[in-house]
């Protein structure tokens, strides 16, 4: 008996870029390192590595407004990551509109 495997949804790639400082051949070097596997070049100053990090984040796809996180620090989300907690919340009614209807 053989079972057919159901098609599994691929896990989303999580991006957590950072600047790593390591020892290079001629002193300290700075490099972009991301959990997606992206590794930048070695730089002898942190500025170019930071620019490389910003370019990497800028290339990430935009997420729909409904999936954006309202409280990224509490929900452990970055600007470029969808938030399952905020996505499932119902919108609150607008108190300003309700009070003006008299």
ZAPA-165466 format. One record per residue: residue number from 1; residue in three letters; chain; x, y, z of N, C-alpha, C in turn. Coordinates in steps of 0.001 Angstrom, whole numbers. Example, Ala and Ser with C-alpha at 12.3 -4.5 7.8 and 13.67 -1.06 7.14 Angstrom:
2
<atom n="1" res="ALA" chain="A" n_c1="13190" n_c2="-5690" n_c3="7800" ca_c1="12300" ca_c2="-4500" ca_c3="7800" c_c1="13200" c_c2="-3300" c_c3="7800"/>
<atom n="2" res="SER" chain="A" n_c1="12850" n_c2="-2250" n_c3="7080" ca_c1="13670" ca_c2="-1060" ca_c3="7140" c_c1="12900" c_c2="30" c_c3="7870"/>
***
This chain:
102
<atom n="1" res="UNK" chain="A" n_c1="831" n_c2="-1172" n_c3="0" ca_c1="0" ca_c2="0" ca_c3="0" c_c1="883" c_c2="1245" c_c3="0"/>
<atom n="2" res="UNK" chain="A" n_c1="628" n_c2="2091" n_c3="-925" ca_c1="1385" ca_c2="3349" ca_c3="-949" c_c1="413" c_c2="4513" c_c3="-768"/>
<atom n="3" res="UNK" chain="A" n_c1="836" n_c2="5411" n_c3="31" ca_c1="28" ca_c2="6602" ca_c3="271" c_c1="546" c_c2="7748" c_c3="-583"/>
<atom n="4" res="UNK" chain="A" n_c1="-386" n_c2="8495" n_c3="-1100" ca_c1="7" ca_c2="9686" ca_c3="-1836" c_c1="227" c_c2="10810" c_c3="-843"/>
<atom n="5" res="UNK" chain="A" n_c1="1299" n_c2="11513" n_c3="-1040" ca_c1="1577" ca_c2="12647" ca_c3="-173" c_c1="752" c_c2="13836" c_c3="-636"/>
<atom n="6" res="UNK" chain="A" n_c1="172" n_c2="14516" n_c3="314" ca_c1="-574" ca_c2="15711" ca_c3="-42" c_c1="423" c_c2="16830" c_c3="-317"/>
<atom n="7" res="UNK" chain="A" n_c1="98" n_c2="17670" n_c3="-1266" ca_c1="1039" ca_c2="18760" ca_c3="-1560" c_c1="1157" c_c2="19686" c_c3="-356"/>
<atom n="8" res="UNK" chain="A" n_c1="2371" n_c2="19844" n_c3="106" ca_c1="2603" ca_c2="20683" ca_c3="1274" c_c1="2946" c_c2="22092" c_c3="838"/>
<atom n="9" res="UNK" chain="A" n_c1="2482" n_c2="23021" n_c3="1614" ca_c1="2763" ca_c2="24419" ca_c3="1354" c_c1="4195" c_c2="24710" c_c3="1812"/>
<atom n="10" res="UNK" chain="A" n_c1="4945" n_c2="25376" n_c3="980" ca_c1="6318" ca_c2="25699" ca_c3="1329" c_c1="6338" c_c2="26713" c_c3="2474"/>
<atom n="11" res="UNK" chain="A" n_c1="7230" n_c2="26497" n_c3="3392" ca_c1="7349" ca_c2="27425" ca_c3="4519" c_c1="7892" c_c2="28756" c_c3="4014"/>
<atom n="12" res="UNK" chain="A" n_c1="7332" n_c2="29852" n_c3="4508" ca_c1="7836" ca_c2="31157" ca_c3="4069" c_c1="9270" c_c2="31363" c_c3="4555"/>
<atom n="13" res="UNK" chain="A" n_c1="10052" n_c2="32038" n_c3="3757" ca_c1="11430" ca_c2="32324" ca_c3="4124" c_c1="11424" c_c2="33503" c_c3="5085"/>
<atom n="14" res="UNK" chain="A" n_c1="12049" n_c2="33339" n_c3="6203" ca_c1="12085" ca_c2="34401" ca_c3="7204" c_c1="13373" c_c2="35209" c_c3="7028"/>
<atom n="15" res="UNK" chain="A" n_c1="13220" n_c2="36508" n_c3="6969" ca_c1="14362" ca_c2="37402" ca_c3="6804" c_c1="14631" c_c2="38123" c_c3="8121"/>
<atom n="16" res="UNK" chain="A" n_c1="15792" n_c2="37905" n_c3="8676" ca_c1="16248" ca_c2="38607" ca_c3="9866" c_c1="17679" c_c2="39088" c_c3="9601"/>
<atom n="17" res="UNK" chain="A" n_c1="17823" n_c2="40119" n_c3="8770" ca_c1="19169" ca_c2="40576" ca_c3="8431" c_c1="19853" c_c2="41276" c_c3="9600"/>
<atom n="18" res="UNK" chain="A" n_c1="21159" n_c2="41136" n_c3="9649" ca_c1="21951" ca_c2="41819" ca_c3="10677" c_c1="23346" c_c2="42056" c_c3="10122"/>
<atom n="19" res="UNK" chain="A" n_c1="24093" n_c2="42887" n_c3="10802" ca_c1="25479" ca_c2="43152" ca_c3="10441" c_c1="26349" c_c2="42376" c_c3="11428"/>
<atom n="20" res="UNK" chain="A" n_c1="27157" n_c2="41470" n_c3="10902" ca_c1="28049" ca_c2="40666" ca_c3="11738" c_c1="29456" c_c2="41258" c_c3="11681"/>
<atom n="21" res="UNK" chain="A" n_c1="30077" n_c2="41379" n_c3="12836" ca_c1="31463" ca_c2="41859" ca_c3="12891" c_c1="32351" c_c2="40659" c_c3="13185"/>
<atom n="22" res="UNK" chain="A" n_c1="33292" n_c2="40422" n_c3="12302" ca_c1="34185" ca_c2="39273" ca_c3="12456" c_c1="35624" c_c2="39709" c_c3="12228"/>
<atom n="23" res="UNK" chain="A" n_c1="36540" n_c2="38822" n_c3="12515" ca_c1="37956" ca_c2="39102" ca_c3="12285" c_c1="38298" c_c2="38737" c_c3="10844"/>
<atom n="24" res="UNK" chain="A" n_c1="38865" n_c2="39690" n_c3="10152" ca_c1="39285" ca_c2="39455" ca_c3="8773" c_c1="40791" c_c2="39318" c_c3="8695"/>
<atom n="25" res="UNK" chain="A" n_c1="41287" n_c2="39289" n_c3="7496" ca_c1="42717" ca_c2="39132" ca_c3="7284" c_c1="43505" c_c2="40338" c_c3="7802"/>
<atom n="26" res="UNK" chain="A" n_c1="42911" n_c2="41545" n_c3="7678" ca_c1="43611" ca_c2="42764" ca_c3="8082" c_c1="42872" c_c2="43515" c_c3="9189"/>
<atom n="27" res="UNK" chain="A" n_c1="42130" n_c2="42846" n_c3="10026" ca_c1="41407" ca_c2="43491" ca_c3="11118" c_c1="39935" c_c2="43128" c_c3="11093"/>
<atom n="28" res="UNK" chain="A" n_c1="39124" n_c2="43988" n_c3="11737" ca_c1="37682" ca_c2="43732" ca_c3="11814" c_c1="37026" c_c2="43951" c_c3="10458"/>
<atom n="29" res="UNK" chain="A" n_c1="36075" n_c2="43074" n_c3="10128" ca_c1="35271" ca_c2="43257" ca_c3="8923" c_c1="33801" c_c2="43166" c_c3="9296"/>
<atom n="30" res="UNK" chain="A" n_c1="32981" n_c2="43863" n_c3="8543" ca_c1="31533" ca_c2="43891" ca_c3="8748" c_c1="30878" c_c2="43268" c_c3="7533"/>
<atom n="31" res="UNK" chain="A" n_c1="29823" n_c2="42497" n_c3="7779" ca_c1="29182" ca_c2="41767" ca_c3="6682" c_c1="27691" c_c2="41603" c_c3="6972"/>
<atom n="32" res="UNK" chain="A" n_c1="26901" n_c2="41739" n_c3="5900" ca_c1="25464" ca_c2="41459" ca_c3="5990" c_c1="25267" c_c2="39955" c_c3="6098"/>
<atom n="33" res="UNK" chain="A" n_c1="24467" n_c2="39530" n_c3="7072" ca_c1="24110" ca_c2="38126" ca_c3="7227" c_c1="22599" c_c2="38077" c_c3="7451"/>
<atom n="34" res="UNK" chain="A" n_c1="21904" n_c2="37267" n_c3="6662" ca_c1="20449" ca_c2="37148" ca_c3="6801" c_c1="20077" c_c2="35686" c_c3="6984"/>
<atom n="35" res="UNK" chain="A" n_c1="18991" n_c2="35440" n_c3="7698" ca_c1="18543" ca_c2="34067" ca_c3="7929" c_c1="18044" c_c2="33399" c_c3="6654"/>
<atom n="36" res="UNK" chain="A" n_c1="17812" n_c2="34176" n_c3="5591" ca_c1="17382" ca_c2="33590" ca_c3="4318" c_c1="18554" c_c2="32957" c_c3="3570"/>
<atom n="37" res="UNK" chain="A" n_c1="19771" n_c2="33187" n_c3="4067" ca_c1="20948" ca_c2="32616" ca_c3="3425" c_c1="21817" c_c2="33650" c_c3="2724"/>
<atom n="38" res="UNK" chain="A" n_c1="21361" n_c2="34862" n_c3="2627" ca_c1="22123" ca_c2="35919" ca_c3="1955" c_c1="23279" c_c2="36340" c_c3="2836"/>
<atom n="39" res="UNK" chain="A" n_c1="24475" n_c2="36366" n_c3="2252" ca_c1="25672" ca_c2="36825" ca_c3="2947" c_c1="26328" c_c2="37873" c_c3="2064"/>
<atom n="40" res="UNK" chain="A" n_c1="26603" n_c2="39030" n_c3="2633" ca_c1="27187" ca_c2="40124" ca_c3="1872" c_c1="28703" c_c2="40051" c_c3="1826"/>
<atom n="41" res="UNK" chain="A" n_c1="29289" n_c2="41058" n_c3="1197" ca_c1="30747" ca_c2="41130" ca_c3="1115" c_c1="31327" c_c2="41603" c_c3="2444"/>
<atom n="42" res="UNK" chain="A" n_c1="32619" n_c2="41430" n_c3="2580" ca_c1="33335" ca_c2="41937" ca_c3="3747" c_c1="33644" c_c2="43412" c_c3="3536"/>
<atom n="43" res="UNK" chain="A" n_c1="33372" n_c2="44222" n_c3="4558" ca_c1="33663" ca_c2="45653" ca_c3="4525" c_c1="34475" c_c2="45993" c_c3="5762"/>
<atom n="44" res="UNK" chain="A" n_c1="35380" n_c2="46945" n_c3="5623" ca_c1="36199" ca_c2="47362" ca_c3="6765" c_c1="35546" c_c2="48474" c_c3="7574"/>
<atom n="45" res="UNK" chain="A" n_c1="34360" n_c2="48908" n_c3="7151" ca_c1="33579" ca_c2="49906" ca_c3="7887" c_c1="32128" c_c2="49423" c_c3="7929"/>
<atom n="46" res="UNK" chain="A" n_c1="31376" n_c2="49755" n_c3="8990" ca_c1="29997" ca_c2="49276" ca_c3="9080" c_c1="29028" c_c2="49971" c_c3="8116"/>
<atom n="47" res="UNK" chain="A" n_c1="29352" n_c2="51162" n_c3="7636" ca_c1="28454" ca_c2="51925" ca_c3="6759" c_c1="28055" c_c2="51190" c_c3="5486"/>
<atom n="48" res="UNK" chain="A" n_c1="29025" n_c2="50711" n_c3="4698" ca_c1="28651" ca_c2="49991" ca_c3="3472" c_c1="27867" c_c2="48700" c_c3="3743"/>
<atom n="49" res="UNK" chain="A" n_c1="28171" n_c2="48035" n_c3="4843" ca_c1="27427" ca_c2="46823" ca_c3="5199" c_c1="25980" c_c2="47175" c_c3="5538"/>
<atom n="50" res="UNK" chain="A" n_c1="25790" n_c2="48313" n_c3="6214" ca_c1="24437" ca_c2="48772" ca_c3="6542" c_c1="23673" c_c2="49122" c_c3="5270"/>
<atom n="51" res="UNK" chain="A" n_c1="24336" n_c2="49740" n_c3="4301" ca_c1="23693" ca_c2="50051" ca_c3="3019" c_c1="23282" c_c2="48771" c_c3="2300"/>
<atom n="52" res="UNK" chain="A" n_c1="24135" n_c2="47763" n_c3="2361" ca_c1="23816" ca_c2="46473" ca_c3="1753" c_c1="22596" c_c2="45843" c_c3="2422"/>
<atom n="53" res="UNK" chain="A" n_c1="22511" n_c2="45985" n_c3="3759" ca_c1="21356" ca_c2="45477" ca_c3="4498" c_c1="20083" c_c2="46206" c_c3="4054"/>
<atom n="54" res="UNK" chain="A" n_c1="20142" n_c2="47525" n_c3="3942" ca_c1="18979" ca_c2="48303" ca_c3="3524" c_c1="18539" c_c2="47944" c_c3="2104"/>
<atom n="55" res="UNK" chain="A" n_c1="19499" n_c2="47694" n_c3="1217" ca_c1="19160" ca_c2="47271" ca_c3="-145" c_c1="18479" c_c2="45909" c_c3="-134"/>
<atom n="56" res="UNK" chain="A" n_c1="18947" n_c2="45012" n_c3="720" ca_c1="18345" ca_c2="43674" ca_c3="816" c_c1="16895" c_c2="43784" c_c3="1295"/>
<atom n="57" res="UNK" chain="A" n_c1="16659" n_c2="44611" n_c3="2314" ca_c1="15305" ca_c2="44792" ca_c3="2841" c_c1="14408" c_c2="45451" c_c3="1792"/>
<atom n="58" res="UNK" chain="A" n_c1="14956" n_c2="46372" n_c3="1010" ca_c1="14171" ca_c2="47070" ca_c3="-21" c_c1="13734" c_c2="46133" c_c3="-1141"/>
<atom n="59" res="UNK" chain="A" n_c1="14457" n_c2="45047" n_c3="-1361" ca_c1="14085" ca_c2="44109" ca_c3="-2426" c_c1="13012" c_c2="43116" c_c3="-1994"/>
<atom n="60" res="UNK" chain="A" n_c1="12694" n_c2="43084" n_c3="-706" ca_c1="11678" ca_c2="42144" ca_c3="-225" c_c1="10301" c_c2="42583" c_c3="-711"/>
<atom n="61" res="UNK" chain="A" n_c1="9411" n_c2="41629" n_c3="-1014" ca_c1="8086" ca_c2="41998" ca_c3="-1518" c_c1="7253" c_c2="42700" c_c3="-450"/>
<atom n="62" res="UNK" chain="A" n_c1="6433" n_c2="43647" n_c3="-890" ca_c1="5534" ca_c2="44348" ca_c3="20" c_c1="4399" c_c2="43417" c_c3="432"/>
<atom n="63" res="UNK" chain="A" n_c1="3940" n_c2="43568" n_c3="1659" ca_c1="2826" ca_c2="42749" ca_c3="2120" c_c1="1561" c_c2="43597" c_c3="2118"/>
<atom n="64" res="UNK" chain="A" n_c1="407" n_c2="42980" n_c3="1922" ca_c1="-845" ca_c2="43741" ca_c3="1918" c_c1="-1070" c_c2="44444" c_c3="3258"/>
<atom n="65" res="UNK" chain="A" n_c1="-1769" n_c2="45560" n_c3="3211" ca_c1="-2009" ca_c2="46362" ca_c3="4414" c_c1="-2732" c_c2="45568" c_c3="5500"/>
<atom n="66" res="UNK" chain="A" n_c1="-3628" n_c2="44672" n_c3="5093" ca_c1="-4391" ca_c2="43878" ca_c3="6070" c_c1="-3496" c_c2="42915" c_c3="6847"/>
<atom n="67" res="UNK" chain="A" n_c1="-2339" n_c2="42554" n_c3="6292" ca_c1="-1432" ca_c2="41617" ca_c3="6953" c_c1="-309" c_c2="42313" c_c3="7712"/>
<atom n="68" res="UNK" chain="A" n_c1="-227" n_c2="43634" n_c3="7636" ca_c1="829" ca_c2="44354" ca_c3="8327" c_c1="574" c_c2="44349" c_c3="9831"/>
<atom n="69" res="UNK" chain="A" n_c1="1652" n_c2="44333" n_c3="10578" ca_c1="1544" ca_c2="44236" ca_c3="12030" c_c1="1337" c_c2="45608" c_c3="12662"/>
<atom n="70" res="UNK" chain="A" n_c1="398" n_c2="45678" n_c3="13596" ca_c1="122" ca_c2="46914" ca_c3="14319" c_c1="1078" c_c2="47091" c_c3="15502"/>
<atom n="71" res="UNK" chain="A" n_c1="1634" n_c2="46007" n_c3="16005" ca_c1="2550" ca_c2="46060" ca_c3="17149" c_c1="3722" c_c2="45105" c_c3="16890"/>
<atom n="72" res="UNK" chain="A" n_c1="4668" n_c2="45490" n_c3="16010" ca_c1="5749" ca_c2="44587" ca_c3="15611" c_c1="6637" c_c2="44107" c_c3="16758"/>
<atom n="73" res="UNK" chain="A" n_c1="6871" n_c2="44948" n_c3="17750" ca_c1="7752" ca_c2="44540" ca_c3="18849" c_c1="7115" c_c2="43433" c_c3="19686"/>
<atom n="74" res="UNK" chain="A" n_c1="5851" n_c2="43582" n_c3="20018" ca_c1="5160" ca_c2="42583" ca_c3="20831" c_c1="4925" c_c2="41282" c_c3="20065"/>
<atom n="75" res="UNK" chain="A" n_c1="4631" n_c2="41389" n_c3="18770" ca_c1="4343" ca_c2="40198" ca_c3="17964" c_c1="5582" c_c2="39604" c_c3="17303"/>
<atom n="76" res="UNK" chain="A" n_c1="6753" n_c2="40171" n_c3="17563" ca_c1="8029" ca_c2="39691" ca_c3="17018" c_c1="7989" c_c2="39634" c_c3="15485"/>
<atom n="77" res="UNK" chain="A" n_c1="7617" n_c2="40736" n_c3="14873" ca_c1="7537" ca_c2="40848" ca_c3="13424" c_c1="8339" c_c2="42035" c_c3="12951"/>
<atom n="78" res="UNK" chain="A" n_c1="8822" n_c2="41959" n_c3="11731" ca_c1="9499" ca_c2="43078" ca_c3="11089" c_c1="8531" c_c2="43704" c_c3="10095"/>
<atom n="79" res="UNK" chain="A" n_c1="8875" n_c2="44867" n_c3="9590" ca_c1="8000" ca_c2="45602" ca_c3="8685" c_c1="7666" c_c2="44780" c_c3="7434"/>
<atom n="80" res="UNK" chain="A" n_c1="8584" n_c2="43961" n_c3="6990" ca_c1="8405" ca_c2="43192" ca_c3="5763" c_c1="7749" c_c2="41823" c_c3="5996"/>
<atom n="81" res="UNK" chain="A" n_c1="7387" n_c2="41492" n_c3="7229" ca_c1="6784" ca_c2="40194" ca_c3="7527" c_c1="5285" c_c2="40321" c_c3="7799"/>
<atom n="82" res="UNK" chain="A" n_c1="4471" n_c2="39411" n_c3="7270" ca_c1="3042" ca_c2="39437" ca_c3="7602" c_c1="2823" c_c2="39006" c_c3="9054"/>
<atom n="83" res="UNK" chain="A" n_c1="1773" n_c2="39509" n_c3="9667" ca_c1="1460" ca_c2="39191" ca_c3="11066" c_c1="133" c_c2="38441" c_c3="11117"/>
<atom n="84" res="UNK" chain="A" n_c1="182" n_c2="37185" n_c3="11523" ca_c1="-1031" ca_c2="36370" ca_c3="11603" c_c1="-1963" c_c2="36853" c_c3="12707"/>
<atom n="85" res="UNK" chain="A" n_c1="-1421" n_c2="37448" n_c3="13767" ca_c1="-2242" ca_c2="37927" ca_c3="14876" c_c1="-3080" c_c2="39121" c_c3="14431"/>
<atom n="86" res="UNK" chain="A" n_c1="-2443" n_c2="40100" n_c3="13834" ca_c1="-3159" ca_c2="41316" ca_c3="13404" c_c1="-4081" c_c2="41037" c_c3="12219"/>
<atom n="87" res="UNK" chain="A" n_c1="-3708" n_c2="40092" n_c3="11396" ca_c1="-4509" ca_c2="39766" ca_c3="10212" c_c1="-5892" c_c2="39246" c_c3="10587"/>
<atom n="88" res="UNK" chain="A" n_c1="-5978" n_c2="38517" n_c3="11694" ca_c1="-7243" ca_c2="37902" ca_c3="12097" c_c1="-8132" c_c2="38805" c_c3="12949"/>
<atom n="89" res="UNK" chain="A" n_c1="-7667" n_c2="39999" n_c3="13275" ca_c1="-8461" ca_c2="40864" ca_c3="14136" c_c1="-9517" c_c2="41610" c_c3="13336"/>
<atom n="90" res="UNK" chain="A" n_c1="-10658" n_c2="41746" n_c3="13940" ca_c1="-11764" ca_c2="42483" ca_c3="13318" c_c1="-11515" c_c2="43980" c_c3="13476"/>
<atom n="91" res="UNK" chain="A" n_c1="-11861" n_c2="44773" n_c3="12480" ca_c1="-11677" ca_c2="46222" ca_c3="12635" c_c1="-12662" c_c2="46774" c_c3="13658"/>
<atom n="92" res="UNK" chain="A" n_c1="-12209" n_c2="47738" n_c3="14430" ca_c1="-13071" ca_c2="48370" ca_c3="15426" c_c1="-13948" c_c2="49407" c_c3="14754"/>
<atom n="93" res="UNK" chain="A" n_c1="-15112" n_c2="49658" n_c3="15354" ca_c1="-15988" ca_c2="50676" ca_c3="14796" c_c1="-15368" c_c2="52044" c_c3="15055"/>
<atom n="94" res="UNK" chain="A" n_c1="-15755" n_c2="53021" n_c3="14257" ca_c1="-15170" ca_c2="54360" ca_c3="14353" c_c1="-16032" c_c2="55210" c_c3="15269"/>
<atom n="95" res="UNK" chain="A" n_c1="-15503" n_c2="55569" n_c3="16425" ca_c1="-16260" ca_c2="56354" ca_c3="17398" c_c1="-16533" c_c2="57770" c_c3="16898"/>
<atom n="96" res="UNK" chain="A" n_c1="-15626" n_c2="58343" n_c3="16110" ca_c1="-15806" ca_c2="59699" ca_c3="15618" c_c1="-17009" c_c2="59773" c_c3="14674"/>
<atom n="97" res="UNK" chain="A" n_c1="-17210" n_c2="58769" n_c3="13850" ca_c1="-18347" ca_c2="58778" ca_c3="12939" c_c1="-19664" c_c2="58563" c_c3="13691"/>
<atom n="98" res="UNK" chain="A" n_c1="-19632" n_c2="57732" n_c3="14734" ca_c1="-20840" ca_c2="57443" ca_c3="15479" c_c1="-21352" c_c2="58656" c_c3="16236"/>
<atom n="99" res="UNK" chain="A" n_c1="-20449" n_c2="59450" n_c3="16804" ca_c1="-20843" ca_c2="60613" ca_c3="17582" c_c1="-21376" c_c2="61752" c_c3="16735"/>
<atom n="100" res="UNK" chain="A" n_c1="-21023" n_c2="61811" n_c3="15450" ca_c1="-21443" ca_c2="62909" ca_c3="14600" c_c1="-22845" c_c2="62701" c_c3="14025"/>
<atom n="101" res="UNK" chain="A" n_c1="-23403" n_c2="61510" n_c3="14181" ca_c1="-24745" ca_c2="61224" ca_c3="13640" c_c1="-25797" c_c2="61542" c_c3="14700"/>
<atom n="102" res="UNK" chain="A" n_c1="-26253" n_c2="62758" n_c3="14777" ca_c1="-27260" ca_c2="63123" ca_c3="15786" c_c1="-28518" c_c2="63625" c_c3="15170"/>
***
